[in-house]
């Protein structure tokens, strides 16, 4: 099958590599012309996924029309803040009925829409599948064992995506709770910023474990309010992705949090980074969404105060420890 991967960052490149390993004809759309040139001539993406050799069969183009033309599968892997614009541009060229796989994790700030909702609105008439779970792009590209989920309200579409992507090193489970899978994937990035801040302050492993556990409680609380199944957050797209992103050395969101915890401003922590730390933008969206829904999310609120309201990192985490005493299950 011809597959189009729209977005040539680390994750899009890793997914293109998976599809190529399954003998699919893969064309990537790259916003940056130098990235397309490197993929075509050197079979690598040194800008976003360095030191990883790509299959010579993967092609790239800076022209979205040529990347999409004739593709029976469309993978959207652009950053969340531009996903709507990219999906809208893709709509004119994507094949009718082609499944759309959304590999982006986030919540649109202006609308609070999940990424599959954005894709569904801009690419109507096509089945939409969310791909999420604990998966560092570099490890996927190096064929290290990884397990994720393909979630859709269309069971046949989820099963088709499962079959197209599955490798001995890349196990894909199907799921029908799109809301839960997407919220888990988006909100874990905020918690990774929080645990990074804690690590930057050198508050220890106990603090990190507390933030991960209570972070999961917050994610589950908001998810339940929005109609997600609580059991979803005990799976790969919930606790699995949360643990990986909050503890892994390859986590971009945790890395930003560490720099903030060490005293750098947000602008300083983000300066010079080629890759996007989605947790920064998602903090704004999650904080506003929790306010709209009347859901208490103290860790999200603390991260928001540190990143956007000028509160010191040490002060914000100390405030979490001195909140009113309560039962754990409240």
C-alpha positions as CSV (number, residue, x, y, z in Angstrom):
1,X,0.0,0.0,0.0
2,X,1.1,3.6,-0.6
3,X,1.2,5.4,2.8
4,X,1.7,9.1,3.3
5,X,3.2,10.4,6.5
6,X,2.4,14.1,7.0
7,X,5.1,15.5,9.3
8,X,8.7,14.6,9.3
9,X,9.7,15.1,13.0
10,X,11.1,12.3,15.1
11,X,7.8,10.5,15.5
12,X,6.6,10.8,11.9
13,X,10.0,9.5,10.8
14,X,9.9,6.5,13.1
15,X,6.4,5.6,12.0
16,X,7.5,5.9,8.3
17,X,10.3,3.5,9.2
18,X,7.8,1.0,10.7
19,X,5.6,1.1,7.6
20,X,8.6,0.7,5.3
21,X,9.7,-2.3,7.3
22,X,6.3,-3.8,6.5
23,X,7.0,-3.3,2.8
24,X,4.7,-0.4,2.3
25,X,5.4,2.3,-0.2
26,X,6.0,5.3,2.1
27,X,6.2,9.0,1.1
28,X,6.7,11.6,3.8
29,X,5.7,15.3,3.7
30,X,8.4,17.5,5.2
31,X,7.8,21.2,6.0
32,X,11.5,21.7,5.9
33,X,13.0,21.2,2.5
34,X,16.4,20.3,3.9
35,X,14.8,17.4,5.8
36,X,13.2,16.1,2.6
37,X,16.5,16.3,0.8
38,X,18.4,14.5,3.6
39,X,15.8,11.7,3.6
40,X,16.0,11.3,-0.2
41,X,19.7,11.5,-0.7
42,X,21.2,10.3,2.6
43,X,18.4,8.2,3.9
44,X,18.4,9.8,7.3
45,X,16.8,12.7,9.2
46,X,19.7,14.3,11.0
47,X,17.6,17.3,12.1
48,X,14.9,15.4,14.0
49,X,16.0,11.7,14.3
50,X,19.8,11.7,14.1
51,X,21.9,8.5,13.9
52,X,19.1,6.4,12.5
53,X,19.4,4.9,9.1
54,X,16.2,4.9,7.1
55,X,15.1,2.5,4.4
56,X,16.1,3.6,0.9
57,X,12.5,3.0,-0.2
58,X,11.2,5.9,2.0
59,X,10.8,9.1,-0.1
60,X,10.1,12.6,1.1
61,X,8.7,15.7,-0.5
62,X,8.1,19.3,0.5
63,X,5.0,19.3,-1.7
64,X,2.0,17.9,0.3
65,X,0.1,17.1,-2.9
66,X,2.7,14.7,-4.2
67,X,3.1,13.1,-0.8
68,X,-0.6,12.4,-0.5
69,X,-1.5,11.5,-4.1
70,X,-2.7,7.9,-4.3
71,X,-2.1,7.1,-0.6
72,X,-4.4,4.5,0.9
73,X,-3.3,5.5,4.4
74,X,-2.6,8.9,5.8
75,X,-0.6,9.4,9.0
76,X,-0.8,12.9,10.6
77,X,2.3,13.5,12.7
78,X,2.5,17.3,12.7
79,X,2.8,19.2,16.1
80,X,-0.6,19.8,17.8
81,X,-0.5,23.6,17.4
82,X,-0.4,23.3,13.6
83,X,-2.3,20.0,13.1
84,X,-5.6,21.7,12.0
85,X,-3.8,23.8,9.4
86,X,-1.8,20.8,8.1
87,X,-4.9,18.6,8.0
88,X,-6.8,21.3,6.1
89,X,-4.1,21.5,3.6
90,X,-4.1,17.7,3.2
91,X,-7.8,17.5,2.7
92,X,-7.7,18.6,-0.9
93,X,-5.3,15.7,-1.9
94,X,-6.1,12.8,0.5
95,X,-7.9,9.9,-1.1
96,X,-11.6,9.6,-0.3
97,X,-12.1,6.9,2.3
98,X,-8.4,6.5,3.2
99,X,-8.0,5.8,6.9
100,X,-6.4,8.7,8.8
101,X,-4.0,7.8,11.6
102,X,-3.5,10.6,14.1
103,X,-0.1,10.3,15.8
104,X,-0.1,13.7,17.4
105,X,-0.7,14.1,21.1
106,X,-2.3,17.2,22.4
107,X,-5.5,19.3,23.0
108,X,-6.3,22.2,20.8
109,X,-6.2,25.3,22.9
110,X,-8.9,27.4,21.2
111,X,-11.5,24.6,21.0
112,X,-10.3,22.0,23.5
113,X,-10.7,19.5,20.6
114,X,-8.7,16.3,20.7
115,X,-6.5,15.6,17.8
116,X,-8.8,13.0,16.2
117,X,-11.6,15.5,16.4
118,X,-9.5,18.0,14.5
119,X,-8.6,15.4,11.9
120,X,-12.2,14.3,11.6
121,X,-13.4,17.9,11.1
122,X,-10.8,18.7,8.4
123,X,-10.8,15.4,6.6
124,X,-14.5,14.4,6.7
125,X,-15.7,11.1,5.4
126,X,-12.6,9.1,6.4
127,X,-12.2,6.8,9.3
128,X,-9.9,8.3,12.0
129,X,-7.6,6.3,14.3
130,X,-5.5,7.5,17.2
131,X,-2.1,5.9,17.6
132,X,-0.8,6.3,21.1
133,X,1.2,4.6,23.9
134,X,4.7,4.5,25.5
135,X,7.0,5.0,22.5
136,X,10.1,7.0,22.2
137,X,10.7,7.6,18.4
138,X,14.4,6.7,18.5
139,X,13.7,3.3,20.1
140,X,10.9,2.5,17.7
141,X,13.2,3.3,14.7
142,X,15.9,1.1,16.2
143,X,13.4,-1.8,16.4
144,X,13.5,-2.0,20.2
145,X,10.4,-3.7,21.6
146,X,7.4,-1.3,21.8
147,X,3.7,-1.7,22.4
148,X,1.0,0.9,21.6
149,X,-2.7,1.1,20.8
150,X,-4.7,2.0,17.8
151,X,-8.0,3.5,19.0
152,X,-11.0,4.3,16.9
153,X,-14.8,4.3,17.0
154,X,-14.6,2.3,13.8
155,X,-13.4,-1.2,14.8
156,X,-12.5,-2.2,11.3
157,X,-10.3,0.9,10.8
158,X,-8.5,0.2,14.1
159,X,-7.9,-3.4,13.0
160,X,-6.6,-2.3,9.6
161,X,-4.2,0.1,11.2
162,X,-3.1,-2.6,13.6
163,X,-2.3,-4.9,10.7
164,X,-0.5,-2.2,8.7
165,X,1.9,-1.2,11.5
166,X,2.5,-4.4,13.5
167,X,6.0,-5.8,13.5
168,X,7.7,-8.3,15.8
169,X,9.3,-5.3,17.5
170,X,6.1,-3.1,17.3
171,X,3.0,-4.6,18.8
172,X,-0.2,-2.8,18.2
173,X,-3.4,-3.4,20.3
174,X,-6.8,-2.1,19.2
175,X,-9.0,0.1,21.5
176,X,-12.4,1.7,21.2
177,X,-12.0,4.4,23.9
178,X,-10.7,7.2,21.7
179,X,-11.2,9.9,24.3
180,X,-9.4,8.0,27.0
181,X,-6.5,7.1,24.8
182,X,-6.1,10.7,23.5
183,X,-6.3,12.3,26.9
184,X,-3.8,9.9,28.4
185,X,-1.4,10.7,25.6
186,X,-1.8,14.4,25.9
187,X,-1.9,14.9,29.6
188,X,1.0,12.7,30.5
189,X,3.2,15.3,28.8
190,X,2.1,17.9,31.4
191,X,2.9,15.4,34.2
192,X,6.3,14.8,32.6
193,X,7.1,18.5,32.8
194,X,6.1,18.3,36.5
195,X,8.3,15.4,37.3
196,X,11.1,17.1,35.4
197,X,10.7,20.2,37.5
198,X,10.9,17.9,40.6
199,X,14.0,16.2,39.3
200,X,15.6,19.6,38.5
201,X,15.0,20.6,42.1
202,X,16.6,17.3,43.2
203,X,13.6,16.4,45.3
204,X,14.2,12.7,45.0
205,X,12.5,9.5,43.7
206,X,9.8,9.6,46.4
207,X,8.5,13.0,45.0
208,X,8.7,11.7,41.4
209,X,6.6,8.6,42.3
210,X,4.1,10.8,44.1
211,X,3.7,13.1,41.1
212,X,3.3,10.2,38.7
213,X,0.7,8.5,40.9
214,X,-1.3,11.6,41.7
215,X,-0.9,12.8,38.1
216,X,-2.6,9.6,37.0
217,X,-5.5,10.4,39.4
218,X,-5.9,13.8,37.8
219,X,-5.8,12.5,34.3
220,X,-8.4,9.8,35.2
221,X,-10.6,12.4,36.9
222,X,-10.8,14.6,33.9
223,X,-11.1,11.7,31.6
224,X,-14.1,10.3,33.5
225,X,-15.8,13.8,33.3
226,X,-15.3,13.8,29.5
227,X,-16.7,10.3,29.1
228,X,-13.6,8.1,29.0
229,X,-13.5,4.7,30.6
230,X,-11.4,4.7,33.8
231,X,-9.8,1.4,32.8
232,X,-8.2,3.0,29.8
233,X,-5.8,4.9,32.1
234,X,-4.6,1.7,33.5
235,X,-3.4,0.6,30.1
236,X,-0.6,1.5,27.6
237,X,-2.0,4.9,26.7
238,X,-2.5,5.8,30.3
239,X,0.0,4.5,33.0
240,X,2.3,3.1,30.3
241,X,2.9,6.3,28.5
242,X,2.9,8.3,31.8
243,X,5.7,6.2,33.4
244,X,7.8,6.3,30.2
245,X,7.5,10.0,29.7
246,X,8.0,10.9,33.3
247,X,11.1,8.8,33.9
248,X,12.8,8.2,30.5
249,X,16.0,10.1,29.7
250,X,14.7,10.6,26.1
251,X,11.6,12.5,27.2
252,X,11.5,16.0,25.8
253,X,8.9,17.2,28.2
254,X,10.8,15.9,31.2
255,X,13.9,17.6,29.9
256,X,12.2,21.0,29.7
257,X,10.9,20.5,33.3
258,X,14.4,19.7,34.5
259,X,15.8,22.9,33.1
260,X,12.9,24.9,34.6
261,X,13.5,23.2,37.9
262,X,17.2,24.2,37.8
263,X,16.1,27.9,37.5
264,X,15.9,28.6,33.8
265,X,13.0,30.5,32.4
266,X,10.6,28.7,30.0
267,X,12.1,30.6,27.0
268,X,15.6,29.6,28.1
269,X,14.5,25.9,28.5
270,X,13.0,25.8,25.0
271,X,15.8,27.8,23.2
272,X,17.6,25.9,20.6
273,X,15.3,22.8,20.6
274,X,14.5,21.4,17.2
275,X,11.8,19.1,18.6
276,X,8.5,20.2,20.2
277,X,7.8,19.6,23.9
278,X,4.0,19.2,23.6
279,X,3.5,19.4,27.4
280,X,4.1,23.2,27.3
281,X,1.2,23.9,25.0
282,X,-0.9,21.2,26.6
283,X,-0.5,22.7,30.0
284,X,-2.4,25.8,28.8
285,X,-5.1,23.7,27.3
286,X,-5.5,21.3,30.2
287,X,-5.6,24.1,32.8
288,X,-8.3,25.9,30.8
289,X,-10.3,22.6,30.1
290,X,-10.2,21.6,33.8
291,X,-11.5,25.0,34.7
292,X,-14.3,24.7,32.2
293,X,-15.3,21.2,33.5
294,X,-14.9,22.1,37.2
295,X,-12.3,19.3,37.6
296,X,-9.6,19.7,40.3
297,X,-6.2,19.2,38.8
298,X,-3.6,20.6,41.2
299,X,-0.5,19.3,39.5
300,X,-1.6,20.8,36.2
301,X,-2.4,24.1,38.0
302,X,1.0,24.1,39.6
303,X,2.8,23.5,36.3
304,X,0.7,26.3,34.8
305,X,1.8,28.7,37.5
306,X,5.4,27.9,37.1
307,X,5.4,28.1,33.3
308,X,3.1,31.0,32.7
309,X,2.4,32.9,35.9
310,X,5.9,33.4,37.3
311,X,5.7,31.3,40.4
312,X,9.0,29.7,41.4
313,X,9.2,25.9,40.8
314,X,10.2,25.2,44.5
315,X,7.2,27.3,45.7
316,X,4.8,25.5,43.4
317,X,5.8,22.0,44.5
318,X,5.9,22.9,48.1
319,X,2.3,24.2,47.8
320,X,1.2,20.8,46.5
321,X,2.6,19.2,49.7
322,X,0.7,21.5,52.0
323,X,-2.7,21.3,50.4
324,X,-5.6,20.4,52.6
325,X,-5.4,16.8,53.9
326,X,-7.8,14.4,52.3
327,X,-8.4,10.7,51.5
328,X,-6.6,9.3,48.6
329,X,-9.7,8.1,46.8
330,X,-11.5,11.5,47.1
